Amino acid sequence: MSRRIAEGLGGTLILRSHAGEGACAELLLPAGRDPETVRPLGA
């Protein structure tokens, strides 16, 4: 679900996990978007 939200906003979610070392999440989003062009998820 989180990846879908990130992609819906024009970004990317990267998840990495290594046994015994924990997990890392990177959320990359664009700096800004024109509110007139943003559509709700699933639209």
C-alpha positions in Angstrom: 0.0 0.0 0.0 2.8 2.4 0.8 4.5 1.8 -2.5 1.2 2.5 -4.3 0.9 5.9 -2.5 4.5 6.8 -3.3 4.0 6.0 -7.0 0.7 7.8 -7.1 2.5 10.9 -6.0 5.1 10.4 -8.7 7.8 9.0 -6.4 9.3 5.7 -5.4 9.5 3.6 -2.3 12.6 1.4 -1.9 12.7 -1.2 0.9 15.9 -3.2 1.8 16.2 -5.8 4.5 19.2 -7.8 5.6 19.0 -10.7 8.0 20.4 -9.7 11.4 21.0 -6.1 10.2 17.5 -4.6 10.2 15.6 -2.8 7.4 16.0 0.4 5.5 13.2 2.4 3.7 13.9 5.1 1.2 11.0 7.4 0.1 11.8 9.5 -2.9 9.2 12.1 -3.9 9.3 15.0 -6.4 10.0 18.4 -5.0 6.6 19.8 -5.9 3.6 19.4 -8.1 0.9 21.6 -9.4 -2.1 21.0 -7.2 -4.4 21.3 -10.3 -2.7 18.2 -11.9 -2.8 15.9 -8.8 -5.5 13.1 -9.0 -6.7 11.0 -6.1 -5.3 7.4 -6.0 -7.5 5.0 -8.0 -8.9 7.8 -10.2 
